Amino acid sequence: MPEHPSITRFRSELERVEGRPVTDGRIVVLPDSVHTAQLAADALGCEVGAIANSLLFAAETGAGDEPVLILTSGAHRVDTAKVAADIGVAKLKRATPEFVREHTGQVIGGVSPIAHPKPVRTFLDPSLRTYDVVWAAAGHPAAVFSSTYDELKAMTGATEIEVS
């Protein structure tokens, strides 16, 4: 079966930012869409904390809502009030499916850390550093890719921030 177009776009962007071809096994398409970090961890045989959730929020600013991407450990919940104060916005709101698709080109549950139509302000949960391998969405709800904390930080240009 051919690869889903959103995974193909992600693969191309990953190869571009890393400057090398994506090796076999780096992107994994799971048999069924995994709707939670725990389900993804179970399918991959890793700890839930090694799942790097890509959560897009709508940040209230004086100029309207701005997309903010937070890459956080599957073992954490984002304290939106704390993070909003730390990054200097009035409020972080849950993004609508339309807002997510507009700013990432992807659907909720499949938002990858990269491969968005325009750059998105990105923050990275430093607790992901404790895992040798982390898994993040690869542009589709059933696809993930393996990475390291340092690779995620480099490819996204993310700012480290405590999220909880």
N, C-alpha and C positions, 0 to 999 in steps of 0.2 A: 504494500500500500504506500502511496506517495506521502512524503512528509507534509504536514499542515503548513500553509504559507506563513503563519505567524512564527512557527518554529524555524522555518528557513530564513526569515528575516533576522531572527535572533541569532542563529548560527553565523550568518554573514557579518553581523555587527560584532559578535564575540571574536571572530577571526580578525576583523579589522582592528579592534582595540588591543588585541593580544599580539597581533603581527605574526600569527602562525595558524595553520589549519587546526580545527577542532578534532581531537582524537576520538576513536571509538570508545564508547562508554562514558564520555564526558557529559553528553546529553542523554538522558534516559526518558523514554516515553513509557509511563506506567500503564498497565492494562485498563484501569478505570481512573476517571478524574478523582483526585484526592481533595476533599473539601476542607480538611483541617490539617494543621501541622502534625498532629498525632497520627493521622492516617498516612500522611506522606512518610513520616519516620518509620511507621510499621512496614510500609511497602519497601522502604530502602534499607531497613535493618539498622537504623541509627537512632541516637537519642533525639527526642523532640527538640531539644535546645540547639541541635545542629541544623535545624531547618531555618533558613533565613527568609522570613516572611517579608514580602515587598508590599507595604501598605501605603496606598496613596491617600492623602488627606487634602481637603480644601482648606487652605489657611486664609482666614479673614484678615485682609489688610485694608488700609484706607483706599486702595485702588481696586478693590474687588477681591474675588477669591483667586489665590495662587496655588498651583499644585505643589505639594511637598511629599516626597517619597521617603519613607522610613523603612530601613532594612533592619529588622529586629529578630532576635532569637524566638523560635517557636515556643520557648518556655516563658516568654515575657508578654505582658500586656502593656501597651503604650499608655502612659499617663499623659493624656492630651493637654491638660491644663499646665503641667510641669513643662512639657516640651514646647508648648506655645510660648510660655514665658521665657524659656531658655533661648528660643530662636527669634524672639522679638515680634511675634504676631499676636493679634487680639485673641484668636481662638483657632483651634484645629477641629474641623468638622469631618464626619464620615463623608467620603466622596460618593456621589451618585454613580451608577453604572455609566451614564452618559459622560460625566466629567472624567471618569477613569479612561474610557475609550478615547475621548477627545485628546487627552494629554499624554497617553501612553501608546495608543494604537492597539491596546490589548484589553482583555476582559478581566474583571475581578476574578481572582483565583489563579490567574496566569500571568500577572504583571511581573515582568523581569526587571532586574536592576538597570538594564541598558536597552537600547534599540527602540527609543521613543522618538516621535516625530521632531521634537525640540528638546533641548536639555531641560531636565527637571531638577530643582534643588533637592539634594539627597543627603540623608543623615544615616549613620551606621551605628548600631548598637555594639559597643565594645565587648560585650559578653560573648559575642560570636568568636572572638579571638581564642577562646579556650578550646575550640574544636580544631583538630587537624584538617578536617574536611567539613565544609558546609554545603548545603544543597539549597538552591534558589530556583524560582520558576524560570522557565525558558520560553516565555511568551505564549504559553497555552496552559490551561488548567491541568492537563495530564502530563506535562513535560517539565522536567527539572534538570539542572546541571550542577556538576560538582565544581567547587572552587575552594579557595582559602580566604581567610579574612583579609590578608594583605592584597590578594588579587581583586577581591570585591572593592576594597578601598581605592586601589589604583584605577580600576576600570570605570568606576562611577565618579571619582573625585569627591566622594562623600566626606562630610564632616562627622567626626565621632561625637556622639551625644548619649548620655545616660537616658534611657527612655522610661524607666520605672522608678 
